[in-house]
């Protein structure tokens, strides 16, 4: 039943009582308070998913010999070189320079198997990716197969394998690529506008919607769309159409007034591009010929910066012109509609690097100071996008409430893809709290992320705001403020957590509670106070350096707080597996180069920040690490590349034994249930091949040995704490509290406002207080108070309740 709002024009007397306005709203009307956050923009360089600096990996593919790679960047562009499958590239060249065609091959099983391994490494390493398939990596002309149909056959094989579907959540875009030198669509057999338009049409069908497909030049789009190139500037884009997925990859960026032939009419083509890049990507590579670029004024900051905003530049390769370091960003480079004053005095190089894609700044946040259990928390935000573009990849939005490292989360309605450049977005989130949420101070976070990330990947592919001291790296979320939860006067059986003012449908959380306590998070920092403690401290020295080592069932974590002095640091980790006798050495240079002495370092990653250096190495086949294996001579060393690779600081421990361990993400949820309601309990862990035993108030429940356990609440005997003892194959046991049932409430009794299962004088007092304006009722209490069932709570219900009580007393 939904109660409607009744408005009384004046108070009147009916049956000797006062008629008062009906119950109309359950959201808290208490004044909001400021979060206390610093709303000025930080100048930190952020690595947000699907935008920014792009790194490039050339994936070398040959028949029966496709390599596996281990990208680790936030946005990595995979140049997938398949020329060895093409007669135009795998032939031979005679002594006189004449090229002799080779043989066309279908893409083989090794290609698909190993390219999927590369994509899986991208997923586990927290990457988002762009993809360009190409037949040439060296500037050789006509590298394509003998027929256009064979090229189409390769594309159909890609469709049939399905890896684009399986990894679509981390794919930012696919370049149309394939033809011509470098896949840049010039100098090839099939580089006519007609052929490139056909290629675009096929890829828009093969690449899963809504992943963008980018073209090399705007006139390709014109040909595909069936318009004259001269009409590009006036083209009207239909939202949600195939055309809205088409973007541009510019491999001659700022290289001349036409970007080395990319644009035929720069003003017109940019006008077309401006609308395309609200739903698709624009990016590429800075031109490599700086001397030639200097013949034009396109690259000059006073021209380049406004154009980057106008065209919505989302990404560029990392060789941003070094000359931009010679320019200082100031008011003269400002554009309308955005506050960039935080960057006054910084180099233009840094400004461009930090504003590629989107950049969110929290400009204001007000929220409820105190909310009762089962009440409504209000959070009002203003978020400015100071970046050049809006997010193009799909993004998830969640509100997280956190207390003492435990948290609950729910999806919210925030379409960040429409948080456009140079705009400030005002969003209010009204959040219905779980009925038995633990009283006390709770922190509120907004989490925006890309990809289908598990609880063990909570921090990856997450968007960091450009504010000081708001980032929680353990959960990849931005702090919005804190509020107090107060205990409700009555038992609350609604355990859900959801946004009540969502305009678009959002899922309702069941209020399950999770934790990041005692969980290692690869982020180059101490993510929580239980991540690295005295329990896993393995070495320390007189310089204050400390080395911590721990592991779960998937990874070894090595964390160094190291004193070192290096201008150009190189971060080294070396260790020895005493079981197989192999030594492992991996190092990371500042330019992104990674060396590993045992092949492809799949899912090996490293993060650093100042003194902190953190490594993650997988257990299993790559390293031979497994529970019980002793590793020795574990050393973290920093060398200075600019000073003859001198040792600039190191710390070492003699031995560590891999533990039989796994992470548990579940924390204790507290609920109350209505009589005969059921709740299914399930622990969230990182482990596999685990066994379970459920307990009630510490006593084993006979036969409850599955991962899930369902409690049907019949009476108060079903109250108490439900725990599960989890046992690994190696014998490690962990017992965790999953749920506490505080109360089992009898079926709804009309007039039972306090939900104690009976109708009594206490309920009469509550209704009187509400009608006098001294008490608010929840939705559930209001339903019980509506004794006349006319969907209005008023004096007639009070009369009916009095009569009901008098009949009981008689």
ZAFIRO-921192 format. One line per 8 residues: number of its first residue (from 1); their letters; for each residue y, z, x of C-alpha. Coordinates in pm, whole numbers, padded with zeros to 5 digits. Each point is the difference from the previous one (the first is absolute). Example, Ala and Ser with C-alpha at 12.3 -4.5 7.8 and 13.67 -1.06 7.14 Angstrom:
BEGIN
1) AS) -00450:00780:01230  00344:-00066:00137
% end
This chain:
BEGIN
1) XXXXXXXX) 00000:00000:00000  00345:-00089:00124  00282:00226:-00112  00317:-00175:-00112  00350:00126:00057  00167:00168:-00299  00372:00059:00013  00146:00263:-00228
9) XXXXXXXX) 00358:-00065:-00101  00051:00366:-00067  -00206:00317:-00017  -00130:00072:-00350  -00221:00272:-00141  -00340:-00081:-00136  -00235:00272:-00125  00215:00259:00161
17) XXXXXXXX) -00012:-00145:00355  00228:-00223:00201  -00080:-00375:00029  00056:-00097:00361  -00018:-00336:00182  -00348:-00130:00069  -00162:-00006:00342  00132:-00317:00161
25) XXXXXXXX) -00050:-00002:00376  -00232:00156:00251  00169:-00118:00320  00188:00271:00183  00371:-00005:-00078  00084:00236:00284  00270:-00132:00233  -00124:-00183:00307
33) XXXXXXXX) 00071:00115:00355  00065:-00204:00312  -00298:-00036:00235  00200:00101:00307  -00112:-00310:00189  00228:-00176:00251  00084:-00327:-00178  00148:-00177:00302
41) XXXXXXXX) -00204:-00283:00148  -00192:00064:00318  -00014:-00270:00268  -00369:00046:00070  -00205:-00316:00038  -00256:00009:-00281  -00333:-00184:-00013  -00040:-00060:-00370
49) XXXXXXXX) -00279:-00214:-00147  00048:-00371:-00054  00333:-00035:00181  00183:00033:00330  -00106:-00095:00349  -00312:-00214:-00010  -00256:-00012:00277  -00220:-00304:00048
57) XXXXXXXX) -00373:-00017:00072  -00158:-00339:00080  -00349:00016:-00149  -00223:-00228:00209  -00271:-00166:-00208  -00272:-00236:00118  -00335:-00103:-00146  -00228:00304:00032
65) XXXXXXXX) 00268:00178:00202  00284:00155:-00202  00159:00297:00174  00068:00338:-00164  00345:00157:00045  00149:00344:-00052  00363:-00033:-00119  00195:00323:-00038
73) XXXXXXXX) 00353:-00107:-00099  00161:00074:-00333  00040:-00375:-00065  -00226:-00229:00200  -00012:-00380:-00030  -00346:-00140:00062  00013:-00352:00145  -00355:-00108:-00079
81) XXXXXXXX) -00084:-00283:00240  -00273:-00220:-00153  00060:-00313:00210  -00350:00026:00149  -00133:-00096:-00344  00218:-00315:-00009  -00067:-00340:00157  00371:-00033:00068
89) XXXXXXXX) -00005:00299:00233  -00355:00045:00136  -00036:-00346:00157  00044:-00108:00362  00279:-00170:00195  -00077:-00290:00235  00150:-00029:00346  00257:-00246:-00135
97) XXXXXXXX) 00110:00258:-00254  -00170:-00161:-00298  -00129:00256:-00248  -00354:-00050:-00132  -00064:00161:-00339  -00247:00281:-00015  -00207:00116:-00297  00105:00163:-00324
105) XXXXXXXX) -00193:00316:-00087  -00001:00224:-00303  00117:00355:00062  -00312:00200:00082  -00147:00340:-00084  00120:00150:00329  00356:-00098:-00089  -00010:00178:-00334
113) XXXXXXXX) -00192:00303:00124  00223:00068:00299  00328:-00086:-00169  -00091:00254:-00266  -00055:00253:00280  00353:-00071:00123  00135:00047:-00353  -00195:00324:-00033
121) XXXXXXXX) 00154:00124:00325  00340:-00085:-00145  -00079:00205:-00308  -00123:00303:00192  00293:-00017:00243  00256:00003:-00282  00126:-00359:00048  00145:-00245:-00245
129) XXXXXXXX) -00058:-00362:00095  00127:-00354:-00020  -00241:-00288:00066  00045:-00350:00139  -00303:-00224:00037  00063:-00271:00258  -00188:-00273:00183  00224:00009:00307
137) XXXXXXXX) 00128:00282:00220  00137:-00209:00291  00236:-00260:-00144  -00259:-00281:-00003  00065:-00271:-00258  -00236:-00107:-00280  -00235:00297:00030  -00133:-00017:-00357
145) XXXXXXXX) -00345:-00118:-00116  -00066:-00370:-00040  00064:00013:-00374  00231:00193:-00228  -00307:00078:-00209  -00168:00183:00291  00307:00219:00037  -00019:00071:-00373
153) XXXXXXXX) -00369:00082:00052  00098:00271:00251  00243:00145:-00252  -00263:-00005:-00274  -00238:00185:00234  00266:00268:00039  00022:00023:-00378  -00379:00020:-00036
161) XXXXXXXX) -00038:00279:00257  00250:00214:-00188  00157:00193:00289  00348:-00077:-00133  -00101:00171:-00325  -00170:00293:00172  00299:00077:00223  00280:-00111:-00230
169) XXXXXXXX) 00143:00353:-00020  00102:-00013:00369  00095:-00370:00021  00376:-00044:-00010  00006:-00380:00001  -00189:-00314:00106  00186:-00277:00182  -00092:-00348:-00118
177) XXXXXXXX) -00061:-00082:00369  -00310:-00205:00083  00159:-00335:00086  00193:-00114:00306  00081:00159:00332  -00038:00379:-00005  -00055:-00022:-00376  00375:-00059:-00025
185) XXXXXXXX) -00054:-00318:-00204  00138:-00262:00239  -00177:-00239:00236  -00321:-00018:-00201  -00211:-00244:-00200  00091:00154:-00333  00365:00091:00043  00151:-00231:-00260
193) XXXXXXXX) 00184:00178:-00279  -00265:-00122:-00242  -00284:00152:00203  00184:00328:00059  00075:00025:-00374  -00371:-00053:-00076  -00087:00268:00255  00245:00243:-00160
201) XXXXXXXX) -00142:-00065:-00345  -00355:00068:00119  00097:00320:00180  00188:00133:-00302  -00330:-00034:-00184  -00219:00144:00277  00220:00293:00105  -00024:00281:-00259
209) XXXXXXXX) 00301:00047:-00225  00253:00154:00069  -00033:-00038:00379  00279:-00237:00116  -00071:-00330:00172  00278:-00105:00237  00100:-00352:00104  00155:-00120:00323
217) XXXXXXXX) 00301:-00183:-00149  00175:00005:-00339  -00056:-00370:-00065  -00376:00065:-00025  00072:00220:-00300  00222:-00269:-00152  -00278:-00255:00031  -00253:00240:-00152
225) XXXXXXXX) 00236:00096:-00285  00071:-00364:-00082  00374:00015:00065  00230:-00179:00240  00087:00190:00315  00366:-00029:-00102  -00082:00209:-00310  -00131:00302:00193
233) XXXXXXXX) 00322:00196:-00024  00000:-00023:-00379  -00371:00064:-00051  -00065:00271:-00261  -00301:00216:00079  -00218:00105:-00291  -00110:00365:00039  -00373:00042:00044
241) XXXXXXXX) -00058:-00369:00068  -00195:-00146:00293  00335:-00106:00141  00108:00364:00023  -00274:00056:00260  00137:-00261:00243  00197:00126:00298  00096:-00132:00343
249) XXXXXXXX) -00116:00057:00357  00270:-00106:00244  -00122:-00058:00354  00339:-00115:00128  00203:00295:-00126  00363:-00004:00117  -00087:-00279:00247  00273:-00241:-00123
257) XXXXXXXX) 00208:-00068:-00308  -00315:-00140:-00164  -00238:00253:00157  -00157:-00284:00197  -00052:-00220:-00305  -00106:00270:-00246  00305:-00063:-00219  00142:-00341:-00087
265) XXXXXXXX) 00301:00151:-00177  00027:00362:00105  00232:00114:-00279  -00204:-00170:-00271  -00338:00102:00136  00108:00362:00044  00115:00002:-00362  -00351:-00104:-00102
273) XXXXXXXX) -00154:00250:00239  00212:00287:-00131  -00174:-00001:-00340  -00347:-00071:00142  00012:00304:00226  00031:00248:-00285  -00371:-00060:-00065  -00124:-00161:00323
281) XXXXXXXX) 00034:00029:00375  00253:-00134:00247  -00063:00059:00367  -00133:-00161:00315  00093:-00023:00365  00328:-00004:00185  00049:-00327:00184  -00115:00024:00359
289) XXXXXXXX) 00271:-00229:00142  00299:00230:00034  00212:-00244:00202  -00033:-00261:-00273  00073:00254:-00273  00326:00094:00174  00132:-00349:-00064  00044:00108:-00362
297) XXXXXXXX) 00162:00300:-00163  -00282:00069:-00248  -00149:00282:00206  00327:00193:00042  -00018:00342:-00169  00297:-00069:-00228  -00198:-00292:-00143  -00358:00119:00045
305) XXXXXXXX) 00027:00345:-00160  00151:-00119:-00333  -00258:-00280:-00012  -00284:00246:00056  00118:00186:-00308  00060:-00320:-00197  -00341:-00150:00076  -00189:00333:-00020
313) XXXXXXXX) -00166:-00009:00342  -00318:00211:-00024  -00152:-00033:00346  00045:-00163:00338  -00197:00004:00324  00091:00263:00254  00194:-00222:00240  00329:00051:-00182
321) XXXXXXXX) 00265:-00147:00224  00070:00248:00276  00361:-00119:-00006  00051:00196:-00322  -00012:00310:00218  00337:-00112:00137  00163:00026:-00344  00100:00327:-00164
329) XXXXXXXX) -00048:00032:-00374  00313:00100:-00186  00199:-00036:-00318  00072:-00367:00071  -00368:-00081:-00059  -00023:00180:-00334  -00104:-00182:-00317  00090:00085:-00357
337) XXXXXXXX) -00207:00244:-00200  -00162:00202:00277  00101:00296:00215  -00091:-00068:00364  00247:00245:00152  -00282:00201:00159  -00048:-00289:00244  00357:-00025:00121
345) XXXXXXXX) -00020:00018:00378  -00365:-00109:00021  -00094:-00337:00147  -00034:-00299:-00230  -00352:-00034:00144  -00095:00341:-00139  00174:-00067:-00332  -00191:-00324:-00055
353) XXXXXXXX) -00331:00151:00108  00038:00297:-00235  00110:-00202:-00306  -00268:-00268:-00004  -00151:00014:-00347  00084:00308:-00207  00145:00333:00106  00019:00278:-00260
361) XXXXXXXX) 00253:00282:00027  -00003:00294:-00238  00365:00036:-00106  -00037:00277:-00259  -00271:00212:-00160  00027:00267:-00268  -00292:00178:-00157  -00098:00290:-00221
369) XXXXXXXX) 00037:00337:00165  -00279:00165:-00198  -00267:-00131:-00237  -00265:00182:-00198  -00367:-00095:00027  -00065:-00299:-00229  00376:-00062:-00008  00190:-00307:00111
377) XXXXXXXX) 00147:-00036:00349  00301:-00230:00022  00079:-00180:00326  00305:-00229:00015  00039:-00224:00305  00235:-00260:00144  -00158:-00220:00267  00196:-00267:00186
385) XXXXXXXX) -00164:-00301:00166  00206:-00077:00310  -00253:-00252:00134  00028:-00378:-00007  -00268:-00043:-00270  -00199:00173:-00271  -00371:00078:00038  -00219:-00301:-00076
393) XXXXXXXX) -00348:00151:00023  -00116:00198:-00298  00080:00367:00047  -00146:00310:-00158  00233:00283:-00105  -00114:00360:-00041  00159:00341:-00041  -00174:00271:00201
401) XXXXXXXX) 00044:00373:-00055  -00096:00204:00307  -00041:00371:00072  -00147:00149:00318  -00159:-00329:00103  -00167:-00053:-00338  00127:-00264:-00237  -00038:-00185:-00328
409) XXXXXXXX) 00115:-00355:-00060  00064:-00244:-00281  00103:-00363:-00032  00361:-00057:-00108  00195:-00293:-00135  00207:-00128:00292  00000:-00375:00058  00122:00004:00359
417) XXXXXXXX) -00042:-00379:00022  00322:-00013:-00202  00190:00246:00218  00208:-00285:00134  00200:-00019:00319  00354:00142:-00025  -00079:00191:-00319  -00032:00365:-00096
425) XXXXXXXX) -00280:00081:-00241  00020:00299:-00231  -00339:00132:-00110  -00079:00307:-00206  -00354:00132:-00001  -00086:00243:-00280  -00334:00153:00087  -00221:00205:-00228
433) XXXXXXXX) -00159:00276:00210  -00363:00117:-00025  -00046:00298:-00228  -00134:00235:00268  00193:-00127:00303  00028:00285:00250  00332:00187:-00040  00236:00003:00295
441) XXXXXXXX) 00207:-00244:00204  -00117:-00362:00007  00134:-00289:00203  00056:-00339:-00162  -00070:-00327:00185  00032:-00367:-00087  -00275:-00208:00156  00030:-00380:00016
449) XXXXXXXX) -00284:-00190:00163  -00181:-00333:00025  -00374:-00050:-00009  -00295:00174:-00158  -00007:00300:00229  -00254:00282:-00024  00081:00372:00026  -00096:-00020:00366
457) XXXXXXXX) 00268:-00267:00041  00276:00177:-00193  00262:-00058:00269  -00062:-00370:00075  00203:-00295:-00130  00253:00245:-00142  00377:-00046:-00030  00226:00239:00190
465) XXXXXXXX) 00355:00055:-00120  00287:-00029:00250  00106:00363:-00047  -00018:00295:00236  -00280:00254:-00049  -00160:-00139:-00316  -00318:-00161:00139  -00335:00172:-00046
473) XXXXXXXX) -00227:-00199:00230  -00319:00171:-00118  00026:-00156:-00347  00241:-00285:00079  00262:00115:-00249  00371:00081:-00021  00130:00345:-00094  00220:00012:-00312
481) XXXXXXXX) 00057:00375:-00032  -00177:00309:-00129  -00024:00198:-00323  -00172:00309:-00138  -00292:00001:-00240  00001:00299:-00234  -00294:00136:-00196  -00018:-00109:-00363
489) XXXXXXXX) -00003:00265:-00270  -00315:-00142:-00153  -00324:-00157:00116  00041:-00370:00078  -00299:-00234:-00032  00174:-00327:00081  -00080:-00052:00369  00148:-00348:00033
497) XXXXXXXX) 00290:-00100:00226  00198:-00311:-00089  00342:-00161:-00039  00124:00037:-00356  00293:-00245:00021  -00182:-00297:00152  00111:-00336:-00139  -00311:-00176:00135
505) XXXXXXXX) -00351:00137:-00051  -00107:00244:00270  -00326:00185:00039  -00021:00370:-00080  -00127:00225:00276  -00258:00263:-00095  00179:00243:00227  -00266:00013:00271
513) XXXXXXXX) 00122:00175:00311  -00044:-00127:00355  00084:00133:00345  00110:-00126:00339  -00068:00332:00171  -00237:-00029:00298  00012:-00380:-00026  00090:-00207:00308
521) XXXXXXXX) 00259:-00269:-00069  00074:-00267:00259  00380:-00006:00007  00115:00120:00342  00108:00339:-00129  -00133:00334:-00119  -00043:-00097:-00364  -00090:00346:-00129
529) XXXXXXXX) -00031:00350:00137  -00380:-00010:-00003  -00048:-00345:00155  -00006:00114:00363  -00045:00373:00062  -00138:00239:00258  -00346:-00085:-00133  00016:-00353:00142
537) XXXXXXXX) 00224:00068:00303  -00199:-00121:00301  00248:00018:00288  00350:00117:00091  00201:00022:00321  00300:00171:00155  00231:-00285:-00108  -00060:00074:-00365
545) XXXXXXXX) -00231:-00298:-00050  -00283:00048:-00246  -00305:-00207:-00093  -00180:00029:-00333  -00323:-00174:-00101  -00177:-00012:-00335  -00211:-00237:-00207  -00125:-00068:-00351
553) XXXXXXXX) -00295:-00220:-00096  00190:-00322:00074  00242:00052:00288  00074:00196:00314  00361:00122:00021  00168:00078:00332  00347:00155:-00025  00218:00067:00304
561) XXXXXXXX) 00329:00184:00014  00085:-00122:00347  00277:00055:00250  00073:-00332:00174  00287:-00200:00149  -00022:-00378:-00043  00257:-00271:-00073  -00265:-00246:-00120
569) XXXXXXXX) -00301:00212:-00101  -00356:-00128:-00025  -00231:00234:-00192  -00351:00038:00144  -00310:00170:-00136  -00319:00015:00204  -00327:00179:-00064  -00374:-00026:00063
577) XXXXXXXX) -00293:00004:-00240  -00264:00212:00173  -00272:-00125:-00236  00024:-00367:00094  00176:00039:00335  00286:-00233:-00099  00362:00066:00087  00273:-00103:-00241
585) XXXXXXXX) 00358:-00079:00091  00265:-00113:-00242  00370:-00033:00055  00300:-00107:-00205  00309:-00162:00149  00344:00013:-00152  -00008:-00374:-00081  -00304:00047:-00222
593) XXXXXXXX) -00263:-00110:00252  -00326:00194:-00027  -00269:00010:00268  -00351:00127:-00066  -00279:-00024:00254  -00283:-00019:-00253  00081:-00307:-00208  00198:-00012:-00323
601) XXXXXXXX) 00141:00348:-00076  -00073:-00028:-00373  00189:00271:-00198  00120:00164:00323  00365:00089:-00049  00273:00201:00167  00332:00143:-00117  00265:00173:00205
609) XXXXXXXX) 00334:00169:-00052  00174:00164:00291  -00240:00246:00162  -00265:-00055:-00264  -00280:-00253:00068  -00280:-00030:-00254  -00316:-00214:00021  -00270:-00084:-00249
617) XXXXXXXX) -00335:-00145:00117  -00287:-00084:-00236  -00336:00168:00012  -00301:-00231:-00008  -00093:-00323:00173  00325:-00066:00187  00004:00328:00190  -00348:00142:-00051
625) XXXXXXXX) 00161:00322:-00120  -00206:00195:-00252  -00053:00368:-00078  -00140:00184:00297  00115:-00252:00260  00197:00153:00286  00299:-00191:00130  00143:00090:00339
633) XXXXXXXX) 00306:-00047:00220  00233:-00052:-00295  00340:-00085:00141  00332:-00098:-00155  00233:-00156:00257  00341:-00164:-00021  00090:-00259:00262  00344:-00146:00060
641) XXXXXXXX) -00030:-00378:-00009  00355:-00039:00134  -00083:00211:00306  -00314:-00158:00149  -00218:00157:-00272  00042:00344:00155  -00169:00294:-00173  00286:00159:-00200
649) XXXXXXXX) -00200:00281:-00158  -00355:00083:-00101  -00231:00261:-00146  -00378:00018:00015  -00295:00192:-00140  -00351:00001:00143  -00208:-00019:-00317  -00009:-00023:-00379
657) XXXXXXXX) -00306:-00027:-00223  00021:-00214:-00313  -00036:00228:-00301  -00199:-00064:-00316  00303:00006:-00227  00159:-00163:-00302  00329:00036:-00187  00035:00142:-00350
665) XXXXXXXX) 00309:-00109:-00193  -00056:00199:-00320  00186:00323:-00073  -00046:00247:-00284  00140:-00112:-00334  00070:00265:-00265  -00049:-00092:-00365  -00058:00139:-00348
673) XXXXXXXX) -00219:-00179:-00251  -00037:-00017:-00374  -00334:00108:-00137  -00265:-00275:00046  00224:-00203:00232  -00165:-00127:00317  00126:-00058:00352  -00181:-00194:00273
681) XXXXXXXX) 00046:00134:00350  -00039:-00204:00319  00096:00079:00362  00183:-00264:00205  -00128:-00027:00357  -00012:-00237:00296  -00371:00053:00051  -00306:-00206:-00086
689) XXXXXXXX) -00363:00101:-00064  00110:00344:-00115  -00190:00240:-00226  00154:00236:-00254  -00059:00333:-00169  00239:00119:-00270  00087:00366:-00046  00161:00202:-00278
697) XXXXXXXX) 00182:00312:00118  -00197:-00019:00324  -00342:-00030:-00164  -00205:-00318:00027  -00032:-00199:-00321  -00367:-00100:-00037  -00051:-00376:00018  00368:-00075:00071
705) XXXXXXXX) -00060:-00207:00313  00182:-00325:-00075  00342:-00093:00134  00151:00045:-00346  -00041:00295:-00233  00113:00017:-00363  00105:00328:-00160  00002:00019:-00379
713) XXXXXXXX) 00209:00298:-00104  -00172:00196:-00275  00137:00350:00045  00165:00234:00251  -00320:00023:00203  00072:-00353:00120  00324:00117:00162  00016:00062:00372
721) XXXXXXXX) 00001:-00189:00329  -00220:-00306:00045  -00076:-00079:00364  -00223:-00245:00179  -00191:00048:00322  -00008:-00329:00188  -00263:-00053:00268  -00005:-00283:00256
729) XXXXXXXX) -00317:-00154:00141  00073:00180:00325  00012:00339:-00167  00374:00063:-00031  00078:00190:-00318  00336:00029:-00172  00062:00186:-00325  00315:-00090:-00189
737) XXXXXXXX) 00148:00124:-00325  00051:-00300:-00227  00109:00153:-00330  00081:00331:-00165  -00031:00016:-00378  00233:00283:-00104  -00050:-00006:-00376  -00207:-00159:-00272
745) XXXXXXXX) 00208:-00022:-00316  -00159:-00010:-00343  00048:-00300:-00228  00349:-00052:-00142  00093:00260:-00256  00304:-00092:-00215  00282:00242:00081  -00157:00108:00332
753) XXXXXXXX) 00313:-00066:00205  -00102:00212:00298  -00339:-00170:00011  -00209:00315:00017  -00244:-00124:-00262  00128:00205:-00295  00298:-00001:-00231  00191:00328:00031
761) XXXXXXXX) 00336:00171:-00022  00071:-00111:00357  00000:-00361:-00120  00239:00091:-00281  00241:00153:00253  -00013:-00314:00216  00082:-00226:-00295  00287:00227:-00106
769) XXXXXXXX) 00143:-00012:00352  -00021:-00378:00004  00175:-00032:-00335  00276:00232:00127  00042:-00214:00312  -00130:00265:00240  -00318:-00181:00103  -00117:-00354:00072
777) XXXXXXXX) -00340:-00127:-00112  -00223:-00241:00185  -00141:-00303:-00178  -00335:00176:-00051  00167:00317:-00132  00210:-00209:-00235  -00311:-00166:-00142  -00149:00343:-00073
785) XXXXXXXX) 00328:00122:-00151  00013:-00291:-00247  -00183:00191:-00275  00117:-00241:-00272  -00111:-00305:00204  00320:-00188:-00083  00070:-00073:00370  00302:00233:-00003
793) XXXXXXXX) 00017:00362:00115  00234:00194:-00227  00029:00298:-00234  -00272:-00124:-00233  -00252:00043:00282  00115:00358:00047  -00060:00068:-00371  -00348:-00158:00019
801) XXXXXXXX) -00086:00204:00312  00111:00326:-00170  -00219:-00084:-00298  -00296:-00074:00225  00040:00332:00179  00032:00191:-00326  -00323:-00160:-00129  -00177:00106:00319
809) XX) 00123:00358:-00034  -00119:00017:-00362
% end
